Amino acid sequence: MNKMNARALEAEIRKGSFQPNMVLSNMGLAYFQDDRNFAARQMFPLCPVQLSTSYYYKFGKGDLMRDNVQPKPQYGKVNPAVFSHDTDLYHCTVDQVIVGIDEIESLNYQRQRAPWFADPRRAKVRFVAEQMKIHLDRLFAEKFFVSGAWSNEWTGVASTPSANQFVKFSDENSDPVTLIDQLCDEMEQSTGRRPNRLGLGAETFTALKNHPAILERVKYSGGTANPATVNEHVLEIVFGIDRVVRMSAVYNAAGYGQADDIQYICDSDAALLCYATDTPAIDAPSAGYTFTWDMLNNGQFMPVTQYPGESGTHTEFIEGLMAYDMHKTADDLAVFLKACV
C-alpha cells in the first residue's frame, strides 16, 4: 500500500479519488491444504470411462504365467494354450457440493476494489475444489486404507510376532527395511509384479523417519551445511519403492455449528504397500483404479460450474460434481499394515 501524508490524503478525499479498502489488500488467511497431502490420486491412477456403468476384462494370472511352450511333435502340432479371461463391473456414482454467493453483499468487494483472492466467486470456487479433494481422500480411506479392505493384512505388535505380524515401527528394535523387502519379494513371487507404491499414515511416516535402521543408512550423507534428513524421497531409495506418499490430509469431523474436530483422513498408524500402474492399461495389472466418468461431456470428472439462483433472491451458486468409482481390481497386489505405531 502506498504511503500518503495527511495533506495529500485530505486533497484526495476532496477530489473523491480516495477509495479506502475495508479489507487488507496484501494479506489473507485460508486453511487450504497442500495438494501433496492428498493421497487418493497419488496411490491409484484415474481411469476415464465413457459410460457410468460397464464391464472391464480380467485376464487369468495363472494362464499368463504358465509355460505353455512344448516340443512340436513330428508331423503334428501342440495343443493350443489356454488364455482365459473374466469380467468385472464398475459403477460411477455422482456426488455434489453447492455453495451460494449473495450478489448484493458481493458488491462491497467490487466497489472497494478488493484483492482478487477476496472475490467471493474465486474464493468459493477454490472452496468447492478443496471440498472435492477432501471427499475423494475420505472415500479412498474408507475403501482402501482400512482393516479388512485387503486379503493380505499384517498387524504390528509389541513383541514376539507370529504369522502376519511384525514389531511396531515405533520400537527401535523393529526392522522395517527387512519387513518391506520380505513383503515385496512375496508379492513379486506370487504375481510377477514388485510393489511400487507405499502409502504411510502420518504417525507411521514419523516413526520411520526417526527409526534407527533408517537413520543409520543416511547419517553419513549429511554435513553441517546440509544435515542428513529423511523425507519421502529418502524412504523411496531405502525401500526401493518408486513412490512413497505421506497421507497427511485432514478434515473436520464435526458438524456445522459444533466445535471443530480436526482429524487425519487416513489412519495415521497404518500403511499400504501395493503395485499400481501410472496410467490405465489393458495389459498391466493394478491393485486399484479410480474410474472417472465425464458426466457433463466437458472433459472433466470433477467439474465446477456456476448458475443463478431463483428470481428475486439475487443469489448465485457454485456447484462441484464428481463421478467416480474407487474399485479394487487386484486384491493380491496390495498389503495393508495396521497398528504400525
VEXVO-945504 format. One record per residue: residue in one letter; x negated, y, z of N, C-alpha, C, O in turn. Coordinates in pm, whole numbers, padded with zeros to 5 digits, always signed. Layout:
N
aXYZXYZXYZXYZ;...
***
This chain:
341
m-00085-00120+00000+00000+00000+00000-00089+00125+00000-00188+00130+00072;n-00053+00227-00080-00131+00350-00090-00112+00435+00036-00001+00447+00089;k-00224+00494+00082-00216+00581+00197-00171+00720+00151-00204+00763+00041;m-00094+00790+00236-00039+00920+00199-00034+01007+00324+00015+00964+00428;n-00087+01133+00314-00082+01221+00430+00058+01280+00446+00142+01266+00358;a+00081+01346+00558+00216+01394+00590+00267+01494+00487+00383+01488+00449;r+00180+01586+00441+00225+01688+00346+00265+01625+00212+00368+01659+00155;a+00183+01534+00165+00214+01467+00037+00341+01384+00048+00422+01380-00045;l+00359+01318+00164+00479+01238+00184+00604+01325+00183+00706+01288+00126;e+00594+01445+00247+00708+01537+00250+00744+01582+00110+00862+01594+00076;a+00641+01609+00028+00665+01652-00110+00733+01543-00191+00823+01571-00271;e+00691+01418-00172+00750+01306-00244+00896+01286-00205+00980+01251-00288;i+00927+01308-00076+01065+01292-00030+01153+01399-00091+01266+01371-00131;r+01102+01526-00101+01181+01635-00160+01213+01605-00306+01323+01631-00353;k+01116+01548-00377+01136+01518-00519+01226+01395-00539+01274+01370-00649;g+01246+01319-00433+01329+01200-00444+01257+01082-00507+01319+00983-00544;s+01124+01093-00518+01048+00984-00581+00992+00885-00480+00938+00782-00519;f+01005+00913-00351+00955+00821-00249+01062+00716-00218+01172+00750-00176;q+01028+00592-00240+01123+00482-00216+01061+00384-00118+00986+00295-00158;p+01093+00398+00011+01032+00309+00112+01083+00167+00099+01200+00146+00066;n+00997+00071+00124+01036-00069+00129+01071-00106+00273+00999-00071+00366;m+01182-00177+00290+01217-00225+00423+01142-00354+00455+01140-00398+00570;v+01080-00416+00352+01008-00542+00369+00864-00521+00328+00837-00452+00229;l+00770-00579+00399+00630-00568+00362+00611-00615+00218+00668-00715+00177;s+00530-00541+00143+00512-00574+00001+00394-00666-00025+00374-00710-00138;n+00316-00697+00077+00197-00778+00053+00184-00897+00147+00076-00955+00159;m+00292-00935+00214+00285-01049+00305+00423-01110+00322+00523-01039+00330;g+00426-01244+00328+00549-01316+00356+00516-01441+00435+00399-01479+00444;l+00616-01505+00492+00592-01625+00572+00695-01731+00535+00815-01712+00553;a+00647-01843+00482+00736-01953+00444+00662-02084+00465+00545-02096+00426;y+00728-02182+00526+00664-02309+00559+00676-02410+00445+00716-02524+00468;f+00641-02369+00323+00637-02464+00213+00514-02553+00229+00407-02504+00267;q+00528-02682+00200+00419-02776+00220+00335-02793+00094+00382-02771-00018;d+00211-02832+00114+00120-02859+00004+00170-02981-00073+00210-03080-00012;d+00168-02975-00206+00213-03088-00288+00136-03216-00256+00190-03326-00271;r+00010-03203-00213-00072-03321-00184-00020-03399-00063-00056-03515-00044;n+00064-03335+00020+00117-03404+00138+00222-03508+00102+00245-03603+00177;f+00287-03491-00013+00396-03579-00051+00342-03705-00120+00255-03697-00206;a+00396-03820-00081+00338-03949-00121+00408-04017-00237+00343-04089-00314;a+00538-03997-00253+00617-04079-00345+00560-04080-00486+00546-04186-00546;r+00527-03963-00539+00481-03955-00678+00333-03990-00693+00285-04008-00804;q+00261-03999-00580+00120-04037-00587+00102-04189-00579+00003-04242-00630;m+00196-04257-00516+00181-04401-00497+00231-04482-00616+00160-04570-00665;f+00352-04453-00663+00410-04529-00773+00442-04437-00890+00483-04323-00869;p+00423-04484-01013+00444-04398-01130+00592-04374-01158+00678-04453-01121;l+00618-04261-01226+00752-04232-01273+00774-04300-01407+00687-04294-01495;c+00888-04364-01423+00922-04434-01547+01050-04373-01604+01159-04409-01560;p+01040-04281-01701+01160-04222-01760+01241-04327-01836+01186-04411-01907;v+01374-04320-01820+01463-04415-01888+01575-04337-01958+01609-04226-01918;q+01630-04397-02063+01734-04331-02141+01874-04354-02085+01963-04272-02105;l+01892-04465-02014+02022-04499-01958+02014-04498-01806+01911-04532-01748;s+02124-04459-01741+02123-04455-01595+02114-04594-01534+02061-04610-01424;t+02165-04696-01604+02160-04833-01557+02126-04925-01675+02188-04916-01781;s+02028-05012-01654+01992-05106-01761+01897-05211-01703+01875-05217-01581;y+01840-05293-01790+01751-05402-01751+01609-05376-01798+01585-05296-01889;y+01515-05445-01734+01377-05446-01782+01325-05588-01772+01375-05669-01695;y+01222-05618-01853+01168-05754-01859+01068-05780-01746+00994-05691-01705;k+01069-05905-01698+00969-05952-01602+00911-06081-01658+00979-06184-01666;f+00784-06076-01697+00719-06192-01757+00663-06283-01648+00617-06236-01544;g+00666-06415-01673+00623-06512-01574+00473-06506-01547+00393-06524-01638;k+00436-06480-01421+00296-06469-01384+00222-06600-01408+00110-06600-01461;g+00284-06712-01370+00218-06841-01386+00190-06873-01531+00084-06928-01563;d+00283-06841-01622+00262-06869-01764+00149-06785-01821+00073-06832-01907;l+00138-06662-01775+00033-06575-01826-00106-06621-01781-00204-06601-01853;m-00113-06680-01664-00243-06717-01608-00281-06863-01636-00394-06902-01609;r-00189-06942-01690-00220-07082-01719-00308-07093-01843-00290-07020-01941;d-00403-07183-01839-00488-07210-01956-00415-07308-02046-00413-07428-02020;n-00356-07256-02154-00278-07338-02245-00356-07386-02367-00302-07453-02455;v-00483-07351-02373-00564-07389-02489-00608-07535-02473-00665-07571-02371;q-00582-07618-02575-00613-07761-02571-00687-07802-02700-00680-07734-02802;p-00756-07914-02692-00822-07964-02814-00718-07997-02922-00616-08061-02893;k-00743-07954-03040-00650-07983-03151-00669-08127-03196-00780-08166-03231;p-00562-08208-03196-00576-08347-03243-00594-08350-03395-00544-08264-03468;q-00667-08450-03439-00689-08463-03584-00556-08487-03655-00477-08572-03612;y-00530-08416-03761-00408-08423-03842-00283-08376-03764-00170-08398-03809;g-00303-08314-03651-00187-08274-03571-00205-08135-03510-00294-08060-03549;k-00123-08104-03418-00127-07974-03352-00086-07989-03206-00019-08086-03168;v-00128-07893-03124-00093-07895-02983+00051-07845-02965+00108-07782-03055;n+00109-07874-02849+00243-07825-02819+00239-07673-02798+00141-07621-02744;p+00345-07602-02839+00349-07457-02818+00342-07423-02668+00401-07491-02585;a+00269-07318-02637+00260-07271-02499+00390-07203-02459+00458-07142-02541;v+00425-07216-02333+00546-07153-02280+00512-07015-02226+00421-06999-02144;f+00585-06916-02273+00566-06778-02227+00703-06726-02185+00774-06664-02265;s+00738-06750-02060+00875-06722-02014+00889-06579-01964+00790-06513-01932;h+01013-06532-01957+01041-06401-01900+01183-06400-01843+01267-06482-01878;d+01204-06304-01755+01334-06284-01692+01365-06135-01699+01285-06058-01751;t+01479-06095-01649+01515-05953-01646+01557-05913-01505+01601-05995-01425;d+01542-05786-01478+01589-05730-01351+01660-05599-01382+01643-05543-01490;l+01740-05552-01288+01827-05437-01311+01780-05317-01230+01742-05330-01114;y+01783-05200-01294+01764-05075-01221+01893-04992-01231+01971-05010-01324;h+01912-04903-01137+02031-04817-01140+01994-04681-01081+01967-04671-00961;c+01993-04579-01164+01959-04444-01120+02082-04373-01065+02181-04355-01135;t+02076-04333-00940+02183-04255-00879+02148-04106-00888+02031-04069-00902;v+02250-04021-00880+02230-03877-00890+02253-03813-00753+02360-03830-00695;d+02153-03740-00703+02165-03664-00578+02160-03515-00611+02111-03475-00716;q+02212-03434-00520+02228-03292-00549+02205-03209-00423+02236-03252-00312;v+02150-03088-00442+02141-02989-00335+02179-02854-00395+02142-02823-00508;i+02255-02773-00318+02302-02643-00365+02275-02538-00258+02292-02565-00139;v+02231-02420-00300+02213-02308-00208+02270-02183-00276+02258-02166-00397;g+02332-02097-00198+02400-01981-00254+02320-01852-00246+02227-01839-00165;i+02357-01755-00332+02296-01623-00334+02409-01520-00330+02497-01522-00416;d+02407-01432-00233+02504-01324-00225+02457-01210-00315+02356-01146-00285;e+02530-01184-00426+02487-01084-00523+02485-00942-00464+02400-00861-00500;i+02578-00913-00372+02583-00781-00312+02462-00759-00222+02398-00654-00227;e+02433-00858-00140+02318-00847-00050+02187-00838-00127+02095-00767-00086;s+02179-00909-00239+02055-00911-00315+02024-00777-00379+01911-00753-00422;l+02124-00686-00388+02098-00554-00443+01996-00478-00361+01919-00398-00414;n+01995-00503-00229+01896-00436-00144+01754-00467-00190+01668-00379-00192;y+01729-00592-00227+01596-00632-00272+01561-00565-00405+01447-00524-00426;q+01659-00555-00494+01635-00495-00625+01609-00344-00612+01517-00292-00673;r+01691-00276-00533+01681-00131-00524+01559-00084-00447+01508+00026-00472;q+01510-00165-00354+01392-00125-00279+01263-00173-00344+01154-00158-00289;r+01279-00234-00464+01161-00285-00536+01081-00380-00450+00959-00368-00438;a+01149-00473-00392+01085-00572-00304+00991-00659-00386+01012-00675-00507;p+00887-00717-00325+00794-00803-00398+00865-00925-00456+00973-00962-00410;w+00803-00986-00557+00869-01096-00629+00902-01211-00537+01005-01277-00556;f+00816-01238-00436+00842-01355-00352+00957-01331-00254+01005-01425-00191;a+01002-01205-00241+01119-01177-00159+01247-01181-00242+01356-01169-00187;d+01234-01197-00372+01351-01211-00459+01428-01335-00417+01372-01445-00420;p+01555-01321-00377+01629-01438-00327+01640-01549-00430+01644-01667-00393;r+01646-01514-00558+01656-01619-00660+01530-01702-00665+01535-01825-00663;r+01417-01637-00673+01289-01711-00680+01268-01792-00553+01228-01909-00559;a+01294-01730-00438+01272-01800-00312+01360-01923-00301+01316-02028-00252;k+01485-01912-00345+01576-02024-00328+01555-02132-00434+01586-02249-00410;v+01501-02096-00550+01460-02197-00646+01349-02282-00587+01349-02404-00598;r+01253-02216-00523+01144-02291-00461+01195-02372-00342+01148-02483-00317;f+01291-02317-00269+01352-02391-00157+01416-02520-00208+01400-02626-00147;v+01490-02511-00319+01555-02629-00376+01451-02732-00418+01468-02851-00392;a+01343-02687-00483+01238-02779-00525+01173-02847-00405+01143-02967-00410;e+01153-02772-00298+01096-02830-00175+01190-02934-00115+01147-03038-00068;q+01319-02904-00118+01418-02997-00066+01414-03130-00141+01424-03236-00080;m+01400-03124-00271+01399-03246-00351+01272-03328-00327+01276-03451-00328;k+01160-03259-00306+01036-03332-00276+01046-03403-00140+01002-03517-00125;i+01103-03334-00043+01124-03396+00089+01216-03516+00076+01190-03622+00134;h+01324-03499+00001+01421-03608-00017+01356-03728-00085+01379-03842-00044;l+01275-03703-00187+01209-03813-00260+01114-03888-00169+01107-04011-00175;d+01040-03817-00085+00948-03884+00007+01024-03961+00115+00979-04069+00155;r+01136-03910+00161+01216-03983+00260+01268-04115+00201+01270-04217+00268;l+01309-04111+00075+01355-04233+00010+01241-04331-00008+01259-04452+00009;f+01122-04280-00043+01005-04367-00055+00976-04435+00079+00949-04555+00083;a+00981-04357+00187+00952-04413+00319+01054-04521+00357+01016-04625+00411;e+01182-04496+00329+01286-04592+00363+01281-04718+00276+01318-04826+00321;k+01234-04703+00153+01235-04814+00058+01107-04897+00064+01112-05019+00058;f+00993-04831+00075+00865-04899+00058+00774-04895+00180+00692-04985+00199;f+00786-04790+00263+00689-04771+00371+00754-04801+00505+00759-04717+00595;v+00803-04925+00515+00875-04966+00636+00861-05116+00652+00848-05190+00554;s+00865-05161+00775+00856-05305+00803+00973-05378+00738+01087-05333+00748;g+00944-05490+00673+01046-05568+00607+01060-05539+00459+01132-05611+00389;a+00994-05436+00410+01006-05400+00269+00930-05496+00180+00971-05522+00066;w+00819-05550+00231+00732-05638+00151+00714-05772+00221+00711-05780+00343;s+00704-05877+00141+00688-06012+00199+00556-06026+00273+00550-06090+00378;n+00450-05965+00219+00318-05974+00281+00303-05858+00379+00279-05744+00338;e+00316-05887+00506+00311-05784+00610+00216-05826+00721+00219-05939+00768;w+00132-05733+00763+00036-05756+00870+00064-05660+00985+00116-05550+00965;t+00028-05704+01107+00057-05625+01226-00069-05604+01308-00145-05698+01331;g-00091-05481+01353-00204-05451+01439-00177-05494+01582-00068-05472+01634;v-00277-05554+01645-00266-05599+01785-00386-05548+01863-00487-05507+01806;a-00374-05552+01996-00481-05501+02082-00604-05591+02081-00717-05544+02089;s-00581-05723+02071-00694-05817+02074-00647-05953+02026-00527-05980+02016;t-00742-06039+01997-00718-06178+01958-00611-06191+01849-00504-06246+01873;p-00641-06141+01732-00542-06150+01623-00527-06293+01574-00622-06371+01572;s-00405-06327+01534-00376-06457+01474-00336-06434+01329-00375-06334+01270;a-00259-06525+01272-00222-06514+01133-00147-06384+01105-00058-06345+01181;n-00184-06317+00997-00124-06191+00956-00128-06084+01065-00036-06003+01079;q-00236-06086+01142-00259-05983+01242-00402-05931+01230-00490-05998+01176;f-00424-05810+01281-00557-05750+01280-00570-05662+01404-00470-05618+01460;v-00694-05636+01445-00718-05548+01558-00690-05404+01514-00736-05362+01408;k-00616-05331+01594-00578-05195+01559-00699-05109+01522-00807-05124+01581;f-00681-05020+01425-00790-04935+01380-00834-04835+01486-00945-04782+01478;s-00750-04809+01584-00786-04719+01693-00886-04783+01790-00942-04714+01875;d-00907-04914+01777-01006-04987+01858-01139-04983+01782-01146-05028+01667;e-01242-04930+01845-01372-04918+01776-01435-05053+01744-01529-05060+01664;n-01384-05161+01804-01435-05295+01774-01365-05358+01653-01403-05467+01610;s-01265-05292+01598-01199-05345+01479-01289-05326+01356-01388-05252+01361;d-01254-05393+01247-01335-05387+01126-01243-05362+01006-01211-05455+00932;p-01200-05236+00986-01105-05207+00878-01161-05233+00738-01087-05270+00648;v-01291-05215+00720-01351-05236+00588-01342-05383+00548-01305-05415+00435;t-01377-05471+00640-01368-05615+00611-01223-05657+00588-01195-05740+00502;l-01131-05600+00666-00989-05634+00650-00939-05594+00512-00875-05674+00444;i-00966-05472+00470-00920-05426+00338-00984-05509+00228-00918-05543+00130;d-01112-05541+00242-01179-05627+00143-01109-05762+00134-01086-05814+00025;q-01076-05820+00250-01010-05951+00253-00874-05944+00184-00841-06032+00104;l-00796-05842+00214-00664-05829+00154-00672-05805+00003-00590-05855-00073;c-00772-05729-00038-00791-05704-00181-00830-05834-00253-00779-05862-00362;d-00919-05911-00192-00961-06038-00253-00844-06134-00266-00829-06200-00368;e-00761-06142-00160-00648-06234-00162-00547-06195-00270-00494-06282-00339;m-00520-06066-00285-00425-06023-00387-00481-06048-00526-00409-06091-00616;e-00608-06020-00544-00670-06042-00676-00668-06189-00713-00646-06224-00830;q-00690-06276-00614-00690-06420-00642-00552-06470-00681-00540-06560-00765;s-00447-06414-00622-00313-06466-00647-00241-06397-00761-00144-06451-00815;t-00286-06277-00800-00215-06202-00903-00301-06161-01022-00249-06124-01127;g-00433-06167-01005-00520-06118-01111-00538-05968-01109-00606-05913-01196;r-00478-05900-01013-00488-05754-01001-00544-05718-00864-00498-05770-00762;r-00643-05630-00863-00701-05585-00737-00633-05454-00696-00617-05365-00779;p-00594-05442-00570-00525-05319-00527-00604-05194-00564-00727-05190-00553;n-00532-05092-00607-00598-04967-00646-00543-04844-00574-00585-04732-00601;r-00447-04865-00482-00392-04753-00408-00372-04790-00261-00329-04901-00228;l-00405-04696-00175-00391-04717-00030-00324-04594+00030-00383-04486+00033;g-00200-04610+00077-00129-04502+00144-00146-04514+00294-00125-04622+00351;l-00185-04406+00358-00214-04408+00501-00124-04309+00574-00118-04191+00538;g-00054-04358+00678+00017-04268+00767-00082-04172+00833-00201-04202+00839;a-00033-04059+00883-00123-03954+00935-00213-04005+01048-00332-03976+01048;e-00157-04079+01142-00238-04129+01254-00335-04238+01207-00446-04248+01258;t-00292-04320+01112-00381-04422+01058-00500-04357+00988-00613-04402+01005;f-00473-04253+00911-00582-04181+00844-00680-04125+00945-00801-04137+00928;t-00629-04062+01051-00716-04003+01153-00800-04111+01221-00919-04089+01247;a-00740-04226+01251-00815-04334+01315-00927-04384+01225-01038-04409+01273;l-00901-04398+01096-01004-04443+01003-01112-04336+00984-01230-04368+00971;k-01070-04211+00981-01164-04101+00963-01268-04097+01075-01383-04059+01054;n-01226-04137+01194-01316-04132+01310-01365-04270+01353-01422-04285+01461;h-01343-04370+01269-01382-04506+01306-01534-04524+01291-01591-04480+01191;p-01600-04588+01390-01746-04607+01383-01790-04680+01256-01894-04646+01199;a-01713-04778+01211-01751-04853+01091-01753-04765+00967-01829-04791+00874;i-01670-04660+00964-01667-04567+00851-01778-04462+00868-01852-04434+00774;l-01787-04406+00988-01887-04302+01013-02029-04354+00992-02115-04281+00944;e-02053-04479+01026-02185-04538+01009-02229-04538+00863-02348-04528+00834;r-02134-04548+00773-02166-04555+00630-02191-04419+00567-02247-04411+00458;v-02151-04311+00636-02165-04179+00574-02254-04083+00653-02287-03976+00603;k-02292-04119+00775-02359-04022+00861-02493-03974+00807-02534-03861+00835;y-02564-04058+00730-02695-04017+00679-02686-03934+00552-02788-03888+00500;s-02565-03915+00501-02549-03836+00379-02530-03688+00409-02521-03607+00317;g-02523-03653+00538-02497-03515+00576-02621-03446+00629-02722-03509+00660;g-02611-03312+00640-02717-03231+00695-02656-03112+00767-02534-03103+00781;t-02741-03021+00813-02692-02905+00886-02601-02819+00800-02495-02776+00845;a-02642-02795+00676-02562-02710+00586-02437-02781+00538-02331-02719+00522;n-02449-02911+00514-02336-02989+00464-02319-03115+00549-02363-03222+00508;p-02257-03104+00664-02242-03221+00751-02157-03329+00686-02068-03300+00607;a-02187-03452+00721-02112-03565+00667-01968-03560+00718-01945-03547+00838;t-01875-03571+00629-01734-03571+00665-01664-03688+00598-01710-03738+00495;v-01554-03731+00655-01475-03839+00599-01342-03782+00553-01265-03729+00633;n-01315-03793+00424-01187-03750+00368-01132-03861+00279-01184-03973+00280;e-01028-03830+00203-00968-03933+00119-01068-03989+00019-01072-04109-00006;h-01150-03900-00039-01246-03946-00140-01349-04040-00080-01386-04140-00143;v-01396-04010+00040-01493-04098+00107-01431-04236+00133-01495-04338+00111;l-01306-04238+00179-01240-04366+00204-01220-04444+00073-01228-04567+00072;e-01196-04373-00036-01184-04441-00166-01313-04514-00201-01309-04627-00250;i-01425-04450-00174-01556-04513-00205-01584-04628-00110-01626-04735-00153;v-01560-04607+00019-01590-04711+00118-01505-04835+00096-01555-04947+00104;f-01375-04817+00067-01285-04930+00048-01284-04982-00096-01230-05089-00122;g-01342-04908-00188-01339-04950-00328-01199-04939-00387-01159-05021-00468;i-01125-04835-00345-00988-04812-00389-00985-04686-00477-01049-04587-00445;d-00912-04691-00587-00908-04577-00678-00842-04454-00616-00886-04341-00640;r-00738-04475-00535-00664-04361-00481-00622-04388-00337-00550-04483-00309;v-00667-04302-00247-00623-04304-00107-00535-04183-00084-00574-04070-00114;v-00415-04206-00032-00317-04099-00012-00289-04084+00137-00249-04179+00204;r-00311-03963+00188-00274-03933+00327-00129-03887+00327-00097-03783+00270;m-00042-03962+00391+00102-03934+00389+00138-03842+00504+00176-03887+00612;s+00126-03713+00480+00140-03617+00590+00258-03521+00573+00269-03425+00649;a+00345-03544+00477+00463-03458+00462+00554-03473+00583+00565-03582+00640;v+00619-03364+00622+00706-03365+00739+00846-03316+00699+00865-03258+00593;y+00943-03341+00788+01078-03291+00767+01143-03266+00902+01097-03315+01005;n+01250-03188+00900+01324-03156+01022+01438-03256+01037+01534-03254+00959;a+01429-03344+01136+01531-03448+01157+01655-03394+01227+01754-03466+01238;a+01651-03270+01274+01766-03213+01344+01867-03156+01245+01831-03111+01137;g+01993-03158+01283+02098-03100+01202+02099-02948+01214+02031-02891+01299;y+02177-02883+01126+02184-02737+01126+02241-02689+01260+02342-02740+01307;g+02175-02589+01320+02220-02535+01447+02158-02603+01568+02171-02553+01679;q+02091-02718+01547+02027-02788+01657+01880-02744+01668+01826-02683+01576;a+01818-02777+01780+01676-02747+01797+01594-02828+01697+01622-02945+01673;d+01494-02765+01638+01412-02831+01538+01349-02959+01593+01305-02965+01708;d+01345-03061+01509+01282-03188+01545+01195-03228+01425+01236-03309+01342;i+01075-03172+01419+00986-03192+01304+00913-03325+01319+00848-03350+01421;q+00923-03411+01218+00862-03543+01222+00791-03571+01090+00821-03510+00987;y+00694-03664+01096+00635-03714+00972+00741-03795+00897+00820-03868+00958;i+00743-03780+00765+00838-03855+00685+00801-04003+00682+00886-04089+00705;c+00675-04033+00655+00628-04171+00652+00573-04212+00788+00514-04130+00860;d+00593-04338+00823+00546-04393+00950+00399-04357+00970+00314-04396+00890;s+00369-04282+01076+00234-04228+01092+00130-04333+01128+00011-04309+01109;d+00171-04450+01180+00072-04551+01217+00084-04677+01130+00064-04789+01178;a+00117-04656+01002+00127-04767+00908+00039-04741+00787-00020-04634+00774;a+00031-04840+00698-00047-04827+00575+00013-04920+00470+00073-05022+00502;l-00005-04882+00344+00043-04964+00232-00070-04978+00131-00117-04880+00074;l-00112-05102+00111-00214-05136+00012-00145-05201-00106-00072-05299-00088;c-00167-05149-00227-00092-05202-00340-00166-05178-00472-00264-05105-00479;y-00113-05243-00575-00158-05216-00712-00042-05151-00786+00071-05199-00782;a-00070-05040-00854+00030-04971-00935-00038-04912-01057-00152-04868-01050;t+00032-04910-01168-00021-04851-01289-00015-04699-01280+00066-04642-01206;d-00103-04634-01357-00099-04488-01363+00017-04440-01448+00078-04336-01419;t+00048-04515-01553+00160-04482-01640+00238-04610-01668+00179-04718-01672;p+00369-04600-01687+00451-04720-01714+00401-04793-01838+00364-04730-01937;a+00401-04926-01833+00356-05006-01947+00428-05140-01944+00450-05197-01837;i+00464-05189-02062+00536-05316-02070+00444-05435-02043+00491-05543-02009;d+00313-05415-02060+00220-05526-02045+00132-05511-01921+00025-05571-01915;a+00176-05434-01823+00099-05417-01700+00195-05420-01581+00299-05355-01584;p+00161-05497-01476+00249-05504-01359+00229-05382-01269+00130-05311-01282;s+00322-05360-01179+00313-05252-01081+00398-05291-00962+00508-05344-00979;a+00348-05265-00842+00424-05301-00722+00560-05233-00721+00659-05291-00676;g+00566-05111-00769+00692-05039-00772+00693-04933-00879+00588-04892-00928;y+00812-04890-00914+00833-04781-01009+00940-04689-00951+01024-04731-00873;t+00934-04563-00991+01046-04472-00970+01108-04447-01106+01058-04366-01184;f+01218-04516-01134+01288-04495-01261+01359-04360-01255+01430-04330-01159;t+01340-04280-01358+01397-04145-01360+01483-04128-01484+01443-04166-01595;w+01601-04068-01465+01697-04051-01575+01721-03903-01599+01748-03827-01506;d+01711-03863-01725+01733-03724-01768+01883-03703-01784+01936-03712-01895;m+01953-03674-01674+02099-03671-01675+02158-03551-01749+02274-03554-01789;l+02078-03442-01767+02127-03324-01838+02071-03315-01980+02100-03220-02053;n+01992-03415-02018+01934-03420-02152+01849-03296-02182+01853-03241-02292;n+01773-03252-02081+01685-03137-02099+01539-03168-02069+01457-03078-02053;g+01508-03299-02061+01370-03339-02039+01327-03340-01895+01209-03361-01867;q+01418-03318-01799+01383-03312-01658+01467-03411-01578+01588-03419-01596;f+01402-03485-01489+01480-03571-01400+01509-03501-01268+01590-03550-01188;m+01443-03385-01244+01471-03304-01126+01499-03161-01171+01424-03070-01135;p+01605-03138-01250+01632-03003-01299+01685-02910-01190+01755-02954-01098;v+01650-02782-01202+01704-02678-01116+01781-02580-01204+01724-02522-01296;t+01910-02562-01177+01994-02476-01260+02060-02368-01175+02062-02377-01052;q+02114-02267-01242+02183-02157-01174+02318-02137-01238+02331-02143-01361;y+02422-02113-01156+02555-02091-01211+02632-01995-01121+02605-01987-01001;p+02729-01920-01178+02804-01821-01099+02910-01887-01013+02963-01993-01047;g+02942-01822-00900+03049-01870-00814+03185-01824-00865+03194-01768-00975;e+03288-01847-00788+03423-01810-00828+03436-01658-00838+03365-01584-00770;s+03528-01613-00923+03553-01470-00938+03591-01409-00803+03668-01466-00726;g+03535-01292-00778+03565-01222-00653+03472-01254-00539+03468-01181-00440;t+03396-01363-00550+03304-01399-00441+03171-01327-00454+03098-01312-00356;h+03140-01280-00577+03011-01214-00603+02896-01299-00552+02807-01253-00479;t+02901-01424-00592+02803-01523-00546+02748-01601-00664+02818-01629-00761;e+02622-01635-00654+02560-01727-00748+02511-01849-00670+02492-01843-00549;f+02490-01958-00743+02441-02079-00678+02321-02135-00753+02316-02133-00876;i+02225-02183-00677+02110-02256-00731+02133-02403-00701+02159-02442-00587;e+02123-02485-00804+02153-02628-00791+02030-02711-00828+01962-02684-00927;g+02003-02810-00747+01898-02907-00778+01958-03045-00793+02038-03087-00710;l+01920-03117-00899+01970-03252-00924+01853-03349-00934+01744-03312-00977;m+01877-03473-00894+01779-03580-00908+01851-03706-00952+01955-03742-00897;a+01794-03773-01051+01849-03903-01093+01734-04002-01096+01641-03987-01174;y+01740-04103-01011+01625-04190-00990+01668-04326-00933+01781-04343-00887;d+01578-04419-00939+01591-04545-00866+01452-04590-00826+01373-04627-00912;m+01421-04586-00698+01294-04638-00649+01308-04788-00637+01385-04839-00555;h+01232-04859-00719+01256-05002-00735+01127-05082-00712+01024-05052-00771;k+01136-05183-00626+01024-05275-00608+01022-05369-00727+01119-05441-00750;t+00913-05371-00804+00907-05451-00925+00812-05570-00916+00819-05660-00999;a+00724-05571-00816+00632-05684-00798+00598-05696-00651+00508-05627-00602;d+00668-05783-00581+00652-05796-00436+00513-05844-00397+00463-05810-00289;d+00449-05922-00483+00319-05979-00449+00204-05882-00476+00088-05919-00458;l+00233-05759-00520+00129-05661-00546+00121-05555-00437+00073-05445-00461;a+00168-05587-00317+00162-05492-00206+00146-05565-00074+00195-05677-00056;v+00077-05501+00018+00063-05549+00156+00095-05431+00248+00037-05323+00235;f+00187-05453+00341+00223-05348+00437+00156-05378+00570+00164-05489+00621;l+00089-05276+00627+00024-05289+00756+00095-05198+00855+00102-05077+00834;k+00148-05256+00961+00218-05176+01062+00142-05178+01194+00059-05265+01218;a+00172-05080+01279+00108-05069+01411-00043-05064+01397-00116-05133+01468;c-00091-04983+01304-00235-04974+01280-00307-04902+01393-00428-04919+01412;v-00234-04822+01469-00296-04739+01574-00230-04772+01706-00266-04714+01809;
***
